[in-house]
Amino acid sequence: MKLRHYDHDGRARFVTFCTHQDVPILTNTPFRSAVVESILSVCRDGRLRLLGYVVMPEHVHLIVVPPEDGELGPAIGEIKRQSALLIHDLLQRQASPLLSRLSVLRNGVPKFALWKRRCFDHNCRSEREVWEKVNYCHNNPVKRGLVKQAEGWKWSSYQYYADSSNTLLEIDAAGEF
């Protein structure tokens, strides 16, 4: 059964995308920064409004609102494309053995695959549901045992909502979601 995507309705979406084979590659500052830079780039281009996020070792959660005349898929694809290029470059410079683990054959040609091809999205039907997803993002690193409290994880929107000066990405909470 093919799930219906609700683009063009101006509502918030909770999106998850995962690394190829769930490899926990997003474990250092340069790799996490590449993901954050890519999110920032797509948001600055006006393809998404960012309401919340978290970068975990093998996946990323976003709460975003695509423009009413835009589609979610191409914007997420661009985040994945940009971050993959940046991380691939870093891995090549390090001659990392992870390059072979993140390699796939497509049409008989070896390709670098940082991300799984698909992502998962959920339509947020109310403001309450948006805040549930934002809080889920902030508590994800705590639940996984990566930090004791949400403020200890700098790779999420928690810092923005806590009015910290340590914010990596500005959140666009203005308007309806």
C-alpha positions in Angstrom: 0.0 0.0 0.0 1.4 3.4 -1.0 1.1 6.0 1.7 -0.3 9.4 0.7 1.9 12.4 1.2 0.2 15.6 2.2 2.2 18.3 0.5 0.8 21.8 -0.2 -1.2 22.0 3.0 1.2 24.2 5.1 1.2 21.8 8.1 4.2 20.7 10.1 5.8 17.4 9.3 8.0 15.2 11.6 10.7 13.6 9.4 13.2 10.9 10.2 16.1 9.8 7.9 18.7 7.2 8.8 22.2 6.4 7.8 23.0 3.5 5.4 22.8 0.2 7.3 22.2 2.3 10.4 26.0 3.0 10.7 26.6 5.3 13.6 28.7 7.7 11.7 27.4 11.0 13.1 29.5 10.7 16.2 31.9 13.6 15.8 31.7 17.4 15.4 32.7 17.6 11.7 30.1 15.0 10.6 27.3 16.5 12.7 28.3 20.0 11.6 27.9 18.8 7.9 24.3 17.8 8.6 23.6 21.0 10.5 25.1 23.1 7.6 23.0 21.2 5.1 19.8 21.8 7.1 20.7 25.5 7.4 21.3 25.8 3.6 17.9 24.3 2.7 16.1 26.4 5.2 17.8 29.6 4.0 16.8 28.8 0.5 13.2 28.9 1.7 12.5 25.2 1.1 11.6 24.5 4.7 10.7 26.2 7.9 12.5 24.5 10.8 10.6 24.0 14.1 12.8 21.5 15.8 15.6 18.9 15.2 18.0 16.5 16.6 21.1 14.9 15.1 21.7 11.4 16.5 24.6 9.0 15.7 22.7 7.1 13.0 19.6 9.2 12.2 18.2 12.7 12.1 14.7 14.0 13.2 13.3 17.2 11.9 10.1 19.0 12.5 9.6 21.2 9.4 7.0 23.0 7.4 7.4 23.0 3.7 6.1 26.0 1.8 2.5 25.5 0.5 3.8 25.5 -3.1 6.7 23.1 -2.3 7.2 19.4 -1.6 8.9 17.8 1.4 10.8 15.1 -0.5 13.1 17.2 -2.7 14.0 19.4 0.3 14.9 16.4 2.5 16.8 15.0 -0.5 18.8 18.1 -0.8 19.8 18.0 2.9 20.9 14.4 2.5 22.8 15.2 -0.8 24.7 18.2 0.6 25.6 16.4 3.9 26.7 13.3 2.0 29.0 15.3 -0.2 30.6 17.1 2.8 31.0 13.9 4.8 32.3 11.9 1.8 35.0 14.5 1.4 36.0 14.3 5.1 36.1 10.5 4.9 38.3 10.6 1.8 40.7 13.0 3.3 41.0 10.7 6.3 41.2 7.6 4.1 38.6 6.2 6.4 37.7 2.5 6.3 34.1 3.6 6.7 34.2 4.4 2.9 33.9 0.7 2.1 31.2 0.1 4.6 29.1 3.0 3.1 29.5 1.8 -0.5 26.8 0.3 -2.6 26.6 -1.0 -6.1 24.1 0.9 -8.3 23.9 -0.3 -11.9 27.2 -2.1 -11.4 28.9 1.1 -10.2 30.2 1.6 -6.7 28.6 4.6 -5.0 28.9 6.3 -1.6 25.7 5.9 0.4 25.6 7.9 3.6 21.8 7.8 3.9 19.1 5.2 3.3 17.2 6.2 0.2 13.9 6.7 1.9 12.8 8.9 4.8 9.8 8.6 7.1 7.4 11.5 7.7 4.4 12.0 9.8 1.9 14.8 9.4 1.4 16.8 12.6 -2.3 17.5 12.9 -2.2 20.0 15.8 0.0 22.4 17.6 0.0 20.0 20.5 1.4 17.2 18.3 4.1 19.6 17.0 5.3 20.2 20.6 5.2 16.5 21.3 7.6 15.9 18.4 9.9 18.8 19.4 10.1 17.3 23.0 10.6 13.9 21.5 13.7 15.3 19.6 15.1 16.9 22.7 14.7 13.8 24.9 16.0 11.3 22.3 19.7 11.7 23.3 18.7 11.4 27.0 16.6 8.2 26.3 19.6 6.7 24.4 22.0 7.5 27.3 24.1 9.9 25.3 23.6 12.7 27.9 21.9 12.9 31.3 19.8 16.0 30.4 18.6 17.5 27.1 20.6 20.6 27.6 23.8 18.4 27.4 23.2 17.6 23.7 24.2 20.6 21.6 23.0 18.9 18.4 19.3 19.6 18.8 16.9 22.6 18.9 16.8 22.4 22.7 19.3 25.2 23.1 17.1 27.5 21.0 14.0 26.8 23.1 16.1 27.2 26.3 17.2 30.7 25.1 20.8 29.7 25.0 23.5 31.5 23.1 24.8 28.1 22.0 22.1 27.7 19.3 23.4 25.9 16.1 20.3 26.5 14.0 17.7 29.2 14.3 14.2 27.9 14.6 11.4 29.5 12.6 8.5 29.2 15.0 6.7 32.2 13.6 3.3 31.6 12.0 1.0 28.6 12.1 2.0 25.0 12.2 
